[in-house]
Amino acid sequence: MTEVPNTLLGKVMTVLNAFGADDDELGFAELGRRTGLSKATLHRLLGDLVEVRLLDRGTRGYRLGGHLFQLGIRASVERRLVEVSTPYLEDLYERTHETVHLGISEGHDVLYVAKIGGHRQTPTPSRLGGRMPLHASAIGKALLAHSPAALRTAVLSAPLERRTPRTIATPGMLRRQLATIRETGVAYEFEESRVGLCCVASPVLGHDGEVVAAVSVAGPTTRFDPRAHAASVHAAATGIALTLIRRASLTAGH
C-alpha cells in the first residue's frame, strides 16, 4: 500500500485503504487494528466519512459508501478505457466462454478494472477493484513486460511472492519470460496465481508504445488451452489500443 502522510487527508486515506477487495463490512475494532489510529481519532473520522457518504453504517460495522462509487466512475482515464474495451471483452467472452479481465498497473500490482464471466466460470483470485502481484499472473506479466525499465528493475529486485508452487519467483527466469513477452506480445500463466488455473494475456499499447492496460482470458486447466486463444486475445488488445488512439486523435483535433 502507498505510504500516506500523517495529515487529516492522510488519515482519511488510511481508513479508506483499510478496506480490501473482499471486505463487505469492517467493525470498529478491525478498522482500528488495520489503521493503527487511536480510538478517538478513528471514531471522529468514521463519523465524518459517514456524514459525507464516503462510508455507510452497516449491521456489523462500516462499508465503503455509494458516493465513492459515483466518484470512481467519473475517473476519466479508467472510465474511457472500460467504455472502449467493453465490446472487445464481450466478444472475447463469446469466443471462449471463460473469464475475461482488463487490468492496469498500479505500483507492483495489476489492478482489475473489468471482469466478465458466465455461470460456469472457474474460481479465480481476481476481484473487480482487486490486485495481484504483477509477476504472478499472465495479465500482470503482459503489463510488466511493456512497462518502463525502472519498474521492471524494481520488481525484479524485490522478493517475488510465491502464490503457488508454479509461481515464477526467480528473477532470472522472470526476466527471460518478460523478454519473450515483449517480442511476441503474448503472456501465459500456468497455475501461477491459482492451482488449476491457466491464462493468456496481451498488452494494450498507446501511440508511443507505452502500456495502457492488458487483456486476459483465464480458465481451468481441465478444459482451457490458453495457446489456442492467444490470437483472439492479442487481436482484442490491438483493437482496444487502436480505438483509444483514434479517439484521442479526434479529441485533439477538436
C-alpha positions as CSV (number, residue, x, y, z in Angstrom):
1,M,0.0,0.0,0.0
2,T,1.3,3.5,-0.8
3,E,2.5,5.4,2.3
4,V,0.3,8.3,3.2
5,P,1.3,11.5,5.1
6,N,0.3,12.0,8.7
7,T,-2.2,14.6,7.9
8,L,-6.0,14.7,8.1
9,L,-6.3,13.7,4.4
10,G,-3.6,11.0,5.0
11,K,-5.6,9.6,7.9
12,V,-8.8,9.6,5.8
13,M,-7.0,7.6,3.1
14,T,-5.7,5.2,5.7
15,V,-9.2,4.4,6.7
16,L,-10.5,4.0,3.2
17,N,-7.5,1.9,2.1
18,A,-8.1,-0.4,5.1
19,F,-11.0,-2.0,3.1
20,G,-9.8,-4.9,0.9
21,A,-11.5,-6.1,-2.3
22,D,-13.3,-8.9,-0.4
23,D,-14.4,-6.8,2.6
24,D,-18.1,-6.1,2.7
25,E,-18.1,-4.5,6.2
26,L,-15.4,-3.9,8.8
27,G,-16.1,-3.4,12.5
28,F,-14.6,-0.6,14.6
29,A,-12.1,-2.9,16.3
30,E,-10.8,-4.3,13.0
31,L,-10.5,-0.8,11.5
32,G,-8.5,0.2,14.5
33,R,-6.2,-2.8,14.1
34,R,-5.7,-2.2,10.4
35,T,-5.2,1.6,10.6
36,G,-3.3,1.9,13.8
37,L,-5.3,5.1,14.6
38,S,-6.3,5.9,18.2
39,K,-9.9,5.2,19.1
40,A,-10.8,8.8,19.5
41,T,-9.3,9.8,16.1
42,L,-10.9,6.8,14.3
43,H,-14.3,7.4,15.8
44,R,-14.2,11.1,14.7
45,L,-13.1,10.2,11.2
46,L,-15.7,7.4,10.8
47,G,-18.4,9.9,11.8
48,D,-17.2,12.5,9.3
49,L,-16.9,9.9,6.5
50,V,-20.4,8.6,7.1
51,E,-21.8,12.1,7.0
52,V,-20.3,12.8,3.5
53,R,-21.3,9.3,2.3
54,L,-17.8,8.0,1.7
55,L,-18.7,5.3,4.3
56,D,-22.0,3.8,5.2
57,R,-23.0,2.2,8.5
58,G,-23.9,-1.5,8.2
59,T,-25.3,-4.0,10.6
60,R,-21.9,-5.3,11.6
61,G,-19.8,-2.2,11.1
62,Y,-18.8,0.1,8.2
63,R,-18.7,-0.3,4.5
64,L,-17.5,1.9,1.6
65,G,-20.2,4.3,0.6
66,G,-22.1,4.8,-2.6
67,H,-20.6,8.3,-3.2
68,L,-17.2,6.6,-3.6
69,F,-18.6,4.6,-6.5
70,Q,-20.0,7.7,-8.1
71,L,-16.7,9.4,-7.8
72,G,-14.9,6.4,-9.1
73,I,-16.8,6.1,-12.3
74,R,-16.1,9.7,-13.1
75,A,-12.3,9.0,-13.2
76,S,-11.8,9.9,-16.9
77,V,-8.9,7.6,-17.8
78,E,-10.3,4.4,-16.4
79,R,-13.9,5.2,-17.5
80,R,-12.8,5.8,-21.1
81,L,-10.7,2.7,-21.0
82,V,-13.5,0.5,-19.8
83,E,-16.1,2.0,-22.2
84,V,-13.8,1.4,-25.2
85,S,-12.8,-2.1,-24.0
86,T,-16.2,-3.5,-23.1
87,P,-17.3,-4.6,-26.7
88,Y,-13.9,-6.3,-27.2
89,L,-14.1,-8.0,-23.8
90,E,-17.7,-9.2,-24.5
91,D,-16.5,-10.6,-27.9
92,L,-13.7,-12.5,-26.2
93,Y,-16.2,-13.9,-23.7
94,E,-18.5,-15.1,-26.5
95,R,-15.5,-16.8,-28.2
96,T,-14.2,-18.5,-25.1
97,H,-17.0,-18.6,-22.5
98,E,-14.2,-18.2,-19.9
99,T,-13.3,-15.4,-17.5
100,V,-12.2,-12.2,-19.3
101,H,-10.2,-9.5,-17.5
102,L,-9.0,-5.9,-18.1
103,G,-6.2,-4.7,-15.8
104,I,-3.9,-1.7,-15.4
105,S,-0.6,-1.3,-13.5
106,E,-0.6,0.2,-10.1
107,G,2.7,0.1,-8.3
108,H,4.0,-3.5,-8.3
109,D,0.4,-4.9,-8.8
110,V,-2.2,-5.3,-11.5
111,L,-5.4,-3.6,-10.7
112,Y,-8.5,-5.3,-12.2
113,V,-10.9,-2.7,-13.7
114,A,-13.2,-5.0,-15.6
115,K,-14.2,-8.7,-15.4
116,I,-16.6,-10.8,-17.4
117,G,-17.5,-14.3,-16.5
118,G,-20.5,-16.6,-17.1
119,H,-22.3,-19.2,-15.0
120,R,-19.6,-21.8,-15.5
121,Q,-16.6,-19.6,-14.8
122,T,-13.9,-21.2,-12.8
123,P,-12.9,-19.6,-9.4
124,T,-10.1,-17.0,-9.9
125,P,-8.1,-15.0,-7.4
126,S,-9.1,-11.8,-9.3
127,R,-11.7,-9.4,-8.0
128,L,-13.0,-6.2,-9.7
129,G,-11.1,-3.5,-8.0
130,G,-8.7,-6.1,-6.5
131,R,-5.0,-6.6,-7.0
132,M,-2.5,-9.3,-7.8
133,P,1.3,-9.0,-7.9
134,L,2.5,-8.3,-11.5
135,H,4.8,-11.3,-11.7
136,A,2.2,-13.8,-10.6
137,S,-0.3,-13.7,-13.5
138,A,-0.4,-13.5,-17.3
139,I,-2.1,-10.1,-17.3
140,G,0.4,-8.8,-14.8
141,K,3.4,-10.1,-16.8
142,A,1.9,-8.6,-20.0
143,L,1.9,-5.2,-18.2
144,L,5.3,-5.7,-16.6
145,A,7.0,-6.7,-19.8
146,H,6.0,-3.5,-21.5
147,S,6.4,-1.2,-18.5
148,P,9.3,1.3,-18.1
149,A,12.6,-0.4,-17.4
150,A,12.7,1.2,-13.9
151,L,9.6,-0.6,-12.9
152,R,10.8,-3.9,-14.2
153,T,14.1,-3.4,-12.3
154,A,12.2,-2.6,-9.1
155,V,10.0,-5.7,-9.4
156,L,12.9,-8.0,-10.2
157,S,15.0,-6.6,-7.4
158,A,12.2,-7.1,-4.8
159,P,11.2,-10.5,-3.3
160,L,8.9,-12.3,-5.7
161,E,6.0,-13.7,-3.7
162,R,5.2,-17.3,-4.5
163,R,1.4,-17.7,-4.8
164,T,1.5,-21.3,-5.8
165,P,4.3,-23.9,-6.3
166,R,4.4,-22.8,-10.0
167,T,4.7,-19.0,-9.4
168,I,7.9,-17.7,-11.1
169,A,9.9,-16.5,-8.1
170,T,13.3,-16.5,-9.7
171,P,14.4,-13.1,-11.1
172,G,16.4,-14.6,-14.0
173,M,13.6,-16.8,-15.1
174,L,11.1,-14.0,-14.9
175,R,13.4,-11.6,-16.8
176,R,13.8,-14.1,-19.7
177,Q,10.0,-14.6,-19.8
178,L,9.4,-10.9,-19.9
179,A,11.8,-10.6,-22.9
180,T,9.8,-13.2,-24.8
181,I,6.5,-11.4,-24.0
182,R,7.9,-8.2,-25.4
183,E,8.8,-10.0,-28.6
184,T,5.6,-11.9,-29.0
185,G,3.0,-9.6,-27.4
186,V,1.5,-12.5,-25.6
187,A,1.9,-13.7,-22.0
188,Y,0.9,-17.0,-20.4
189,E,0.3,-18.3,-17.0
190,F,0.1,-21.9,-16.0
191,E,-1.2,-22.3,-12.4
192,E,1.0,-19.4,-11.2
193,S,-1.7,-17.4,-9.4
194,R,-4.0,-20.3,-8.5
195,V,-3.7,-24.1,-8.8
196,G,-5.8,-25.4,-11.6
197,L,-6.0,-22.1,-13.5
198,C,-4.3,-21.0,-16.7
199,C,-4.4,-17.8,-18.6
200,V,-3.3,-15.9,-21.7
201,A,-2.9,-12.1,-21.9
202,S,-1.8,-9.3,-24.2
203,P,-0.9,-5.6,-23.6
204,V,-2.9,-2.6,-24.8
205,L,-0.2,-0.2,-26.1
206,G,-0.6,3.5,-26.6
207,H,0.5,5.5,-29.7
208,D,4.1,5.9,-28.3
209,G,4.3,2.3,-27.2
210,E,3.6,2.8,-23.5
211,V,1.4,0.2,-21.9
212,V,-2.1,1.4,-21.1
213,A,-3.7,-1.8,-19.9
214,A,-3.8,-5.5,-20.6
215,V,-6.5,-8.1,-21.5
216,S,-6.6,-11.7,-20.5
217,V,-8.7,-14.8,-20.6
218,A,-8.5,-17.4,-17.8
219,G,-9.9,-20.9,-17.5
220,P,-9.4,-24.2,-15.8
221,T,-6.5,-26.4,-16.9
222,T,-9.0,-29.2,-17.4
223,R,-10.7,-27.6,-20.4
224,F,-8.9,-24.4,-21.3
225,D,-5.8,-24.2,-23.6
226,P,-4.5,-20.6,-23.4
227,R,-2.3,-21.1,-26.5
228,A,-5.4,-21.8,-28.6
229,H,-6.8,-18.3,-27.8
230,A,-3.6,-16.2,-28.0
231,A,-4.5,-14.7,-31.4
232,S,-8.0,-13.7,-30.2
233,V,-6.7,-12.0,-27.1
234,H,-3.9,-10.2,-29.0
235,A,-6.5,-9.0,-31.6
236,A,-8.8,-7.7,-28.8
237,A,-5.9,-5.8,-27.2
238,T,-4.9,-4.4,-30.5
239,G,-8.5,-3.3,-31.3
240,I,-8.8,-1.6,-27.9
241,A,-5.4,0.2,-28.5
242,L,-6.4,1.4,-32.0
243,T,-9.8,2.7,-30.8
244,L,-8.2,4.6,-27.9
245,I,-5.6,6.1,-30.2
246,R,-8.3,7.1,-32.7
247,R,-10.5,8.7,-30.0
248,A,-7.5,10.6,-28.6
249,S,-6.7,11.9,-32.1
250,L,-10.2,13.0,-32.7
251,T,-10.3,14.8,-29.3
252,A,-7.0,16.5,-30.1
253,G,-8.4,17.6,-33.5
254,H,-11.2,19.5,-31.7
